Amino acid sequence: MSNLNGENAPSRTDERPVEADGRRGLSLRTVTGPFSRFVERWMPAPLIFAAALTVIVAVMALGLTPATPVDVLSGWGDGLAGLLAFTTQMCLILLLGHALANTAPVRKGLIALGRLPRTAYQAYAWVTFVACASSMLTWGLALVVGGLLSREVAVQMRKRGVEVHFPLLVACAYTAMSVWSMGYSSSPPLAAATPDSFIVDTLGSTIPVSDTLGTAWNLIGMVIVVPLLTIIMPTLRPRRGEALIQLPRDLADGAGDEQIAHIDEEDSSPAARMDSSRIVPLGLGLAVTAYIVWYFASNGFALTLDIVNWTFLALLLLLSRSTVELGELVKRAAATVGDILIQFPLYAGIMGIMVSSGLGAVISDFFVNISTPATFGAITFVSAALLNIAIPSAGGQFAVQGPVMLEASQALNVDPAIATMAIAYGDGITNMIQPLFALPLLAIANCRLRDIVGYTSASMLVSGTVLIGVIIVAGLL
């Protein structure tokens, strides 16, 4: 069997029917089954979506605005470079989170965490909770932490003779990507709070994180949805008579054995000693930490994308044991950012078409006409959830949808913070059926999307119900 990367999926030699213990699964799986099968069969590569969306937007611009084909082509070409700084920020969030999760202290911590669950129910609940909690720090970290933790928990369960369904453990880890938008690295509110971002061109000012991530309604929603997912995900475990797939023995035997980098201890040259020394990364880490402390002391809790990235850069530097290890960590993490690098210019080109042709204003007027101040947040949420299937990146999606919905919010006299968080929330829930950001986790866990999408689509319904409720309540306050 192959996963999305062409690697071997969990062997069916580890598959066995669940004994008749009388357990009943949650009916959510029955509801999401047909949808899951559709996604498995018809979901193309994200780049195809980006190309298709470019064509659709170009055709809409030609049909709904006075723009000529040359105008559309010019707007698209001029826009390709419009998000280069933002692209770098998004790549750094993923790269630094991935590298940080693979440092020795973090991996040792994950091994310790993997030993805590004692029963199958506890295993599913624990992976869900830890992954969701780590996503509140950064989604890049959560993806890798979730994959490594699901493997380690499965290893410990096998040693104890406790049978767990490994695809469900992996799905529990991926649920973090449905709620990450409420946390520290949420791209839309951070972009809206960053000076000189494209949002300033729309609103004329930034939106501080105290109006988005720091609101009581966002924090209360976080307190509700994470425990709810922690409780519900274990109930999706296989029912009696259904196949149970355990962690393959080859993965179990190799878990935790990876070596990040090798330093030749016999090489005593000055260059080798410098490469193996911790002084340089430690010194740089302390310097970045000092800057972050000064920044918060001078500006208060004014989060931006840059400060979030420098926070994780500082942690990575402080936890790396040498420049050799640091280089290897970054090299491995760099493999995860290729899709962002190739797709973001296309999203920027789409934004260029919408701005130069006036299509953005046309779409904004449409949402103004079908919305009221009370329904605008919910409509924005649903549209963001649908658009995320085509633009599987909160940053890229916000670059396209953000200016449109923020203009509409101004026309309806709705707080732009509501529009910002509605886009963030909506983007998050359909990550559960989008393969792009599942790739790092699936590679670590050696699974395929079709192995987990039945479970993750159930978590999409749960988190989506809570988050749209949060947005509706926030709009009434």
FENCORJO-V287162 format. One record per residue. N is the residue number from 1. RES is the residue in one letter. SS is DSSP state (a for helix, b for strand, c for the rest). D_LAST is the distance of its C-alpha to the last C-alpha in whole Angstrom. Layout:
# FENCORJO-V287162
N;RES;SS;D_LAST / N;RES;SS;D_LAST
This chain:
# FENCORJO-V287162
1;M;c;51 / 2;S;b;49 / 3;N;c;46 / 4;L;c;44 / 5;N;c;46 / 6;G;c;49 / 7;E;c;50 / 8;N;b;51 / 9;A;c;48 / 10;P;c;48 / 11;S;c;52 / 12;R;a;52 / 13;T;a;55 / 14;D;a;52 / 15;E;b;51 / 16;R;b;52 / 17;P;b;50 / 18;V;c;48 / 19;E;c;50 / 20;A;c;50 / 21;D;c;48 / 22;G;c;46 / 23;R;c;42 / 24;R;c;40 / 25;G;c;37 / 26;L;c;34 / 27;S;c;34 / 28;L;a;31 / 29;R;a;35 / 30;T;a;36 / 31;V;a;33 / 32;T;a;33 / 33;G;a;37 / 34;P;a;37 / 35;F;a;35 / 36;S;a;36 / 37;R;a;40 / 38;F;a;38 / 39;V;a;37 / 40;E;a;40 / 41;R;a;42 / 42;W;a;41 / 43;M;c;39 / 44;P;c;40 / 45;A;c;40 / 46;P;a;37 / 47;L;a;40 / 48;I;a;41 / 49;F;a;37 / 50;A;a;37 / 51;A;a;40 / 52;A;a;39 / 53;L;a;35 / 54;T;a;37 / 55;V;a;40 / 56;I;a;37 / 57;V;a;35 / 58;A;a;38 / 59;V;a;39 / 60;M;a;36 / 61;A;a;37 / 62;L;a;40 / 63;G;a;39 / 64;L;a;36 / 65;T;c;37 / 66;P;c;40 / 67;A;c;41 / 68;T;c;44 / 69;P;a;45 / 70;V;a;46 / 71;D;a;43 / 72;V;a;41 / 73;L;a;43 / 74;S;a;43 / 75;G;a;39 / 76;W;a;40 / 77;G;a;42 / 78;D;a;41 / 79;G;a;38 / 80;L;c;39 / 81;A;c;39 / 82;G;c;36 / 83;L;c;34 / 84;L;a;37 / 85;A;a;35 / 86;F;a;32 / 87;T;a;34 / 88;T;a;36 / 89;Q;a;33 / 90;M;a;32 / 91;C;a;36 / 92;L;a;36 / 93;I;a;32 / 94;L;a;34 / 95;L;a;38 / 96;L;a;37 / 97;G;a;35 / 98;H;a;38 / 99;A;a;40 / 100;L;a;39 / 101;A;a;39 / 102;N;c;42 / 103;T;c;43 / 104;A;a;46 / 105;P;a;43 / 106;V;a;40 / 107;R;a;43 / 108;K;a;44 / 109;G;a;41 / 110;L;a;40 / 111;I;a;44 / 112;A;a;43 / 113;L;a;40 / 114;G;a;41 / 115;R;c;44 / 116;L;c;41 / 117;P;c;41 / 118;R;c;43 / 119;T;c;42 / 120;A;a;41 / 121;Y;a;38 / 122;Q;a;37 / 123;A;a;38 / 124;Y;a;36 / 125;A;a;33 / 126;W;a;34 / 127;V;a;34 / 128;T;a;31 / 129;F;a;29 / 130;V;a;31 / 131;A;a;31 / 132;C;a;27 / 133;A;a;27 / 134;S;a;29 / 135;S;a;27 / 136;M;c;24 / 137;L;c;27 / 138;T;c;28 / 139;W;a;29 / 140;G;a;33 / 141;L;a;33 / 142;A;a;32 / 143;L;a;34 / 144;V;a;37 / 145;V;a;36 / 146;G;a;35 / 147;G;a;39 / 148;L;a;41 / 149;L;a;39 / 150;S;a;39 / 151;R;a;43 / 152;E;a;44 / 153;V;a;42 / 154;A;a;44 / 155;V;a;47 / 156;Q;a;47 / 157;M;a;46 / 158;R;a;50 / 159;K;a;51 / 160;R;a;50 / 161;G;c;51 / 162;V;c;48 / 163;E;c;47 / 164;V;c;44 / 165;H;c;43 / 166;F;a;43 / 167;P;a;41 / 168;L;a;38 / 169;L;a;38 / 170;V;a;37 / 171;A;a;35 / 172;C;a;33 / 173;A;a;33 / 174;Y;a;32 / 175;T;a;29 / 176;A;a;28 / 177;M;a;27 / 178;S;a;24 / 179;V;c;22 / 180;W;a;23 / 181;S;a;21 / 182;M;a;19 / 183;G;c;21 / 184;Y;c;23 / 185;S;c;25 / 186;S;c;22 / 187;S;a;24 / 188;P;a;21 / 189;P;a;19 / 190;L;a;22 / 191;A;a;24 / 192;A;a;21 / 193;A;a;22 / 194;T;c;25 / 195;P;c;27 / 196;D;c;30 / 197;S;c;28 / 198;F;a;28 / 199;I;a;24 / 200;V;a;25 / 201;D;a;27 / 202;T;a;24 / 203;L;a;22 / 204;G;c;24 / 205;S;c;23 / 206;T;c;21 / 207;I;c;18 / 208;P;c;18 / 209;V;a;18 / 210;S;a;16 / 211;D;a;13 / 212;T;c;14 / 213;L;c;16 / 214;G;c;15 / 215;T;c;11 / 216;A;a;11 / 217;W;a;9 / 218;N;a;13 / 219;L;a;15 / 220;I;a;14 / 221;G;a;14 / 222;M;a;18 / 223;V;a;19 / 224;I;a;18 / 225;V;a;20 / 226;V;a;23 / 227;P;a;24 / 228;L;a;24 / 229;L;a;26 / 230;T;a;28 / 231;I;a;29 / 232;I;a;29 / 233;M;a;31 / 234;P;a;34 / 235;T;a;34 / 236;L;a;35 / 237;R;c;39 / 238;P;c;42 / 239;R;c;43 / 240;R;c;46 / 241;G;c;49 / 242;E;c;47 / 243;A;b;48 / 244;L;b;47 / 245;I;b;47 / 246;Q;c;48 / 247;L;c;48 / 248;P;c;51 / 249;R;a;53 / 250;D;a;54 / 251;L;a;50 / 252;A;a;51 / 253;D;a;54 / 254;G;a;52 / 255;A;c;49 / 256;G;c;49 / 257;D;c;52 / 258;E;c;51 / 259;Q;c;52 / 260;I;c;50 / 261;A;c;53 / 262;H;c;57 / 263;I;c;58 / 264;D;c;62 / 265;E;c;63 / 266;E;c;67 / 267;D;c;66 / 268;S;c;66 / 269;S;c;66 / 270;P;a;64 / 271;A;a;62 / 272;A;a;61 / 273;R;a;60 / 274;M;a;58 / 275;D;a;56 / 276;S;a;56 / 277;S;c;55 / 278;R;c;51 / 279;I;a;52 / 280;V;a;50 / 281;P;a;47 / 282;L;a;47 / 283;G;a;47 / 284;L;a;45 / 285;G;a;42 / 286;L;a;43 / 287;A;a;42 / 288;V;a;39 / 289;T;a;38 / 290;A;a;39 / 291;Y;a;37 / 292;I;a;34 / 293;V;a;34 / 294;W;a;35 / 295;Y;a;32 / 296;F;a;29 / 297;A;a;31 / 298;S;a;31 / 299;N;a;28 / 300;G;c;26 / 301;F;c;24 / 302;A;c;24 / 303;L;c;24 / 304;T;c;26 / 305;L;a;28 / 306;D;a;31 / 307;I;a;30 / 308;V;a;29 / 309;N;a;32 / 310;W;a;34 / 311;T;a;33 / 312;F;a;34 / 313;L;a;37 / 314;A;a;38 / 315;L;a;38 / 316;L;a;40 / 317;L;a;43 / 318;L;a;43 / 319;L;a;43 / 320;S;c;46 / 321;R;c;49 / 322;S;c;51 / 323;T;a;51 / 324;V;a;53 / 325;E;a;50 / 326;L;a;47 / 327;G;a;49 / 328;E;a;49 / 329;L;a;45 / 330;V;a;44 / 331;K;a;47 / 332;R;a;46 / 333;A;a;42 / 334;A;a;43 / 335;A;c;44 / 336;T;c;40 / 337;V;c;39 / 338;G;a;41 / 339;D;a;39 / 340;I;a;36 / 341;L;a;39 / 342;I;a;41 / 343;Q;a;37 / 344;F;a;35 / 345;P;a;38 / 346;L;a;37 / 347;Y;a;34 / 348;A;a;34 / 349;G;a;37 / 350;I;a;34 / 351;M;a;32 / 352;G;a;35 / 353;I;a;36 / 354;M;a;32 / 355;V;a;32 / 356;S;a;36 / 357;S;a;36 / 358;G;c;33 / 359;L;a;32 / 360;G;a;28 / 361;A;a;28 / 362;V;a;29 / 363;I;a;27 / 364;S;a;24 / 365;D;a;25 / 366;F;a;25 / 367;F;a;21 / 368;V;a;20 / 369;N;a;22 / 370;I;a;21 / 371;S;c;18 / 372;T;c;15 / 373;P;c;12 / 374;A;c;10 / 375;T;c;13 / 376;F;a;14 / 377;G;a;12 / 378;A;a;14 / 379;I;a;17 / 380;T;a;17 / 381;F;a;17 / 382;V;a;20 / 383;S;a;22 / 384;A;a;22 / 385;A;a;23 / 386;L;a;26 / 387;L;a;27 / 388;N;a;27 / 389;I;a;30 / 390;A;a;32 / 391;I;c;31 / 392;P;c;30 / 393;S;c;29 / 394;A;a;26 / 395;G;a;27 / 396;G;a;29 / 397;Q;a;27 / 398;F;a;24 / 399;A;a;27 / 400;V;a;28 / 401;Q;a;24 / 402;G;a;22 / 403;P;a;23 / 404;V;a;23 / 405;M;a;20 / 406;L;a;19 / 407;E;a;21 / 408;A;a;19 / 409;S;a;16 / 410;Q;a;17 / 411;A;a;19 / 412;L;c;16 / 413;N;c;14 / 414;V;c;11 / 415;D;c;11 / 416;P;a;14 / 417;A;a;12 / 418;I;a;11 / 419;A;a;14 / 420;T;a;16 / 421;M;a;15 / 422;A;a;15 / 423;I;a;18 / 424;A;a;19 / 425;Y;a;18 / 426;G;a;20 / 427;D;a;23 / 428;G;a;23 / 429;I;a;23 / 430;T;a;26 / 431;N;a;28 / 432;M;a;29 / 433;I;a;32 / 434;Q;c;32 / 435;P;c;36 / 436;L;a;35 / 437;F;a;34 / 438;A;a;35 / 439;L;a;39 / 440;P;a;39 / 441;L;a;38 / 442;L;a;40 / 443;A;a;43 / 444;I;a;43 / 445;A;a;43 / 446;N;c;45 / 447;C;c;43 / 448;R;c;42 / 449;L;a;39 / 450;R;a;41 / 451;D;a;41 / 452;I;a;37 / 453;V;a;35 / 454;G;a;36 / 455;Y;a;34 / 456;T;a;31 / 457;S;a;30 / 458;A;a;29 / 459;S;a;27 / 460;M;a;26 / 461;L;a;25 / 462;V;a;23 / 463;S;a;21 / 464;G;a;20 / 465;T;a;19 / 466;V;a;17 / 467;L;a;15 / 468;I;a;15 / 469;G;a;13 / 470;V;a;11 / 471;I;a;10 / 472;I;a;9 / 473;V;a;7 / 474;A;a;5 / 475;G;a;6 / 476;L;a;4 / 477;L;c;0
